[in-house]
Amino acid sequence: MQQRSATERAPAPVSVHFVNNVLAAAASYVDDDPDEARDVLAELSAFLSYRLRTEPLDVPLAQELDHVGVYVRLQQARFPDRVQAQLPGRRDAPDVRVLRSSVQDPVAQLLGGRLGEHPGPARLVLRALPDGSALEADVSKPDGGDLARVHIPLGMEVAPT
Amino acid sequence: MTENGGLAILAVDDEPRALADIRRLLEGSPRVDRVATATSAKEALVYLSGGKYDGLLLDVHMPEIEGMALARLLRRFADPPGVVFLTGHPDAAVEAFEVQALDFIVKPVSSERLEAALERVEEHAGRSVPAVPAAPSDEPAATGPDVVAVDNPKGGGKRLVRLEQIQVAQANGDYARIHAPDGRFLLRTPLSQLEKDWAPVGFARVHRAYLVNLGHAVELRALPNGTAVLVMRDGEEIPVARRNVAALRRRLNA
């Protein structure tokens, strides 16, 4: 297992741009789909609650994957026709603990970057490697073109500070 | 400006939901007559080459051509529209003013904040709208019809009601229910349209569901939760949404 100090592994700051744009999307649903507006706000609340907590530093991978799912649904609320996602289920997640947001941060960088820089739909596929040592996140066009991949090692321990 | 004297606005944002929200707000503004939307700078250029717009509401960050680059390009136009930036990035304000943007709004946008930006667009377009609309009088309004035809609940057909007699229009699905001294009548027009049509004769939207003839209001009463009620001559109390309280207080000098 690799080790990092708590200061080295701090999650990326919550993006003000992301939060403001999710709120703008929620506002857009208020009149024509109030239930959707409420759901977007509830998802944003869950997202921020998870991200703003500082303890515990590490969480079960399944919990982190739930957080990735929330992030993806918020992006889908912003871009309803542009984001396709395939995420591993809880049963498929290796039974390890990971640092909080250590999966969502690189996924956000990959998917957010694609949506911000390229028009058209994007497909995110997140899967665990067979040996359970890492996750791989792919972002591409729906037909698999323009593939970008990020490798996310699992099972880091937090060194005492 | 359009033939009706209102603003023509082009809103540009690659986020469809945010764009839908801005469109809804613009369509509800009494200052705006025509709204077009584009999801990219390229599409915006097509609109701009095909028609005149007073204002461009422009997202800063978009794929391919960013909003700031489009704003710089527009400065080469002979008669460019006034640019108002919309963004989730508060840090981009300095750059926005370097390209002489009229305003810079952080999303999500409140209707009050949008109106302030549209006022700047009006000034840029050479049109000034009085802050306080003319009070209703016995004379017919110069800018619109002074009567409306409403459904007559007795015997069917239509009945004519003078605008000055209408105290309140209340949203009723896609229609509006108007409150007049001799009864309440259904008007087959959405409240958002009435807001535009009747703003010049002293009506104001005080709540999502209420458009009020300010000439019939006698008191603005603040409530502890930040909202307010507007008391009418006949004692009816109309709720005022929190976001409308400050603007209404200014209009009434209350």
Interface residues (C-beta under 8 A of the other chain):
Chain A: V16 H17 F18 V19 N20 N21 L23 A24 A25 A26 A27 S28 Y29 D31 A77 R78 F79 P80 D81 L115 G116 E117 H118 P119
Chain B: D14 E15 P16 R17 A18 A20 D21 R24 S40 H61 P63 E64 T87 G88 H89 P90 V106 K107 P108 V109
